């Protein structure tokens, strides 16, 4: 029997990369992408463990899992940073650079 590529192995890798790249988007988009990637990793890993001789591409799944975890951590940190800024500076400080500078003098 010919080996098949694991379903969604490339998609998992791409979602893991995108979860890191989009951490600058207030931490929300990347967090969602990272969680979706981890759910897809779980399904692909279970499929691979049932019959590892039938599938290739498990290295993409493992790399995507690592990238998704890194992306989730970065996005949580970025989300906490924005919450901290909003709580201590407020929306006015984010929208007006003069108010932002005045708060740190």
matplotlib code that plots the C-alpha trace (Angstrom):
import matplotlib.pyplot as plt

x = [0.0, 1.3, 1.8, -0.5, 0.2, -1.6, -4.7, -4.2, -0.5, 0.4, -2.5, -1.4, 2.0, 0.6, -1.8, 1.1, 3.2, 0.2, -0.4, 3.0, 2.9, -0.5, 0.4, 0.5, -3.2, -4.1, -3.5, -7.0, -6.5, -3.3, -4.8, -7.7, -5.4, -3.2, -6.1, -7.5, -4.0, -3.8, -7.3, -6.2, -2.9, -4.9, -6.9, -3.9, -1.9, -4.6, -4.9, -1.2, -1.0, -3.6, -1.5, 1.8, 2.9, 0.2, 1.0, 3.8, 4.1, 4.0, 7.0, 4.9, 2.3, 5.0, 6.5, 3.0, 2.2, 5.4, 4.7, 1.1, 2.1, 4.7, 2.0, -0.5, 2.0, 3.0, -0.7, -1.6, 1.3, 0.3, -3.3, -2.2, 0.0, -3.0, -5.2, -2.5, -2.2, -6.0, -6.4, -3.6, -3.5, -7.1, -8.4, -7.6, -3.9, -3.9, -5.6, -3.8, 0.0, 0.1, -1.9, 0.3, 3.5, 1.9, 1.2, 4.8, 6.3]
y = [0.0, 3.5, 5.9, 8.9, 12.3, 13.0, 15.1, 18.7, 18.3, 21.3, 23.2, 22.6, 24.0, 27.0, 27.8, 27.4, 29.9, 32.3, 32.2, 33.6, 36.2, 37.5, 38.0, 41.8, 41.8, 42.5, 38.8, 37.6, 36.4, 34.5, 32.9, 31.6, 30.2, 28.5, 26.8, 25.6, 24.3, 22.3, 20.8, 19.7, 18.3, 16.1, 14.6, 14.1, 12.5, 10.1, 9.1, 8.6, 6.5, 4.1, 3.2, 5.0, 2.8, 4.3, 8.0, 10.5, 14.1, 13.6, 16.0, 18.8, 18.0, 18.1, 21.3, 22.9, 21.9, 23.5, 26.7, 26.8, 26.5, 29.3, 31.4, 30.9, 31.9, 35.0, 35.9, 35.6, 37.8, 40.4, 40.2, 40.8, 43.7, 45.4, 44.8, 46.3, 49.4, 49.9, 49.6, 51.9, 54.4, 54.1, 54.4, 58.1, 57.3, 54.9, 57.2, 60.5, 60.4, 63.7, 62.1, 59.0, 61.2, 63.2, 60.0, 59.0, 62.3]
z = [0.0, -0.9, 2.0, 2.1, 3.5, 6.8, 6.2, 7.2, 8.0, 5.8, 7.1, 10.7, 9.9, 8.2, 11.1, 13.5, 11.5, 11.2, 14.9, 15.5, 12.7, 13.8, 17.5, 16.7, 16.0, 19.7, 20.5, 19.4, 15.8, 16.6, 19.7, 17.7, 14.9, 17.5, 19.2, 15.9, 15.0, 18.3, 17.7, 14.3, 15.7, 18.1, 15.3, 13.1, 15.9, 16.7, 13.0, 12.8, 16.0, 14.6, 11.6, 11.3, 8.4, 6.2, 6.6, 6.0, 7.1, 10.8, 11.1, 9.8, 12.5, 15.2, 13.9, 13.6, 17.2, 18.5, 16.5, 17.7, 21.3, 20.8, 19.0, 21.8, 24.5, 22.5, 21.8, 25.5, 26.4, 23.8, 25.0, 28.6, 27.5, 25.8, 28.8, 31.0, 28.7, 28.6, 32.4, 33.3, 30.4, 29.0, 25.5, 25.4, 25.9, 23.1, 20.7, 21.5, 21.6, 23.6, 26.5, 26.3, 26.7, 29.5, 31.5, 31.4, 32.5]

ax = plt.figure().add_subplot(projection="3d")
ax.plot(x, y, z, "-o")
ax.set_aspect("equal")
plt.show()
